[in-house]
Amino acid sequence: MKRQQINLAQALWGSLVWSLVILVTGFVALSGPAANFTNGMVATVHPLATEAGLNVLKQGGNAIDATVAVALTLGVVDGENSGIGGGCFMLIRRANGETVAIDGRETAPAGASRDIFVRNGRAKTELSQTGALASGVPGSLAAYEFALSHYGRKKLKELISPAAEIAEIKGAIHWAMETFSGSQTWHLRIGR
């Protein structure tokens, strides 16, 4: 139970921080040619993610570009709370006052059926909570790509490179996987 409470607290904190990143960068450099600013700020839970967002702004990117760069970098340096293997929501307030919501939640696999969790005529709740059937198709990258193609100035390829560099050069990837029994924890550190 305590592990679940910690995970819930981490998830809530991650959601709050992600929302703040979107809101803060949203005031900095909104998309569209009419919104060009010379000052801005980015705030995240990790200095490398903050730096990634600031660098994008310095290189002429807008708030959407910076937000995607931050999200991709957080997936590397704070993988327990975010990453491309899950989903997201993006709220964008444009310079003209328009508000845009992008739903990047996970979706069911194409081969899923209405009765995927039914065995012998009865629903088996645990099948939807653990194991291969509990996985959804990640939606984060699709949301990032949509946001960039409609409201950004940069391409996903440009924005993913800094996160990939951090993962490769600085060895910031860390992955912890616990077995469902909780009896064993595996830690893998990659880096130089």
Secondary structure in CASP SS format (residue, H / E / C, confidence):
PFRMAT SS
TARGET T0000
AUTHOR 0000-0000-0000
METHOD secondary structure of the structure
MODEL  1
M C 1.00
K H 1.00
R H 1.00
Q H 1.00
Q H 1.00
I H 1.00
N H 1.00
L H 1.00
A H 1.00
Q H 1.00
A H 1.00
L H 1.00
W H 1.00
G H 1.00
S H 1.00
L H 1.00
V H 1.00
W H 1.00
S H 1.00
L H 1.00
V H 1.00
I H 1.00
L H 1.00
V H 1.00
T H 1.00
G H 1.00
F C 1.00
V C 1.00
A C 1.00
L C 1.00
S C 1.00
G C 1.00
P C 1.00
A C 1.00
A C 1.00
N C 1.00
F C 1.00
T C 1.00
N C 1.00
G C 1.00
M C 1.00
V C 1.00
A C 1.00
T C 1.00
V C 1.00
H C 1.00
P H 1.00
L H 1.00
A H 1.00
T H 1.00
E H 1.00
A H 1.00
G H 1.00
L H 1.00
N H 1.00
V H 1.00
L H 1.00
K H 1.00
Q C 1.00
G C 1.00
G C 1.00
N C 1.00
A H 1.00
I H 1.00
D H 1.00
A H 1.00
T H 1.00
V H 1.00
A H 1.00
V H 1.00
A H 1.00
L H 1.00
T H 1.00
L H 1.00
G H 1.00
V H 1.00
V H 1.00
D C 1.00
G C 1.00
E C 1.00
N C 1.00
S C 1.00
G C 1.00
I C 1.00
G C 1.00
G C 1.00
G C 1.00
C E 1.00
F E 1.00
M E 1.00
L E 1.00
I E 1.00
R E 1.00
R C 1.00
A C 1.00
N C 1.00
G C 1.00
E C 1.00
T E 1.00
V E 1.00
A E 1.00
I E 1.00
D E 1.00
G E 1.00
R C 1.00
E C 1.00
T E 1.00
A C 1.00
P C 1.00
A C 1.00
G C 1.00
A C 1.00
S C 1.00
R C 1.00
D C 1.00
I C 1.00
F C 1.00
V E 1.00
R E 1.00
N C 1.00
G C 1.00
R E 1.00
A E 1.00
K C 1.00
T H 1.00
E H 1.00
L H 1.00
S H 1.00
Q C 1.00
T C 1.00
G C 1.00
A H 1.00
L H 1.00
A H 1.00
S C 1.00
G C 1.00
V E 1.00
P C 1.00
G C 1.00
S H 1.00
L H 1.00
A H 1.00
A H 1.00
Y H 1.00
E H 1.00
F H 1.00
A H 1.00
L H 1.00
S H 1.00
H H 1.00
Y H 1.00
G C 1.00
R C 1.00
K C 1.00
K C 1.00
L H 1.00
K H 1.00
E H 1.00
L H 1.00
I H 1.00
S H 1.00
P H 1.00
A H 1.00
A H 1.00
E H 1.00
I H 1.00
A H 1.00
E H 1.00
I H 1.00
K C 1.00
G C 1.00
A C 1.00
I C 1.00
H E 1.00
W E 1.00
A E 1.00
M E 1.00
E E 1.00
T C 1.00
F C 1.00
S C 1.00
G C 1.00
S C 1.00
Q C 1.00
T E 1.00
W E 1.00
H E 1.00
L E 1.00
R E 1.00
I C 1.00
G C 1.00
R C 1.00
END
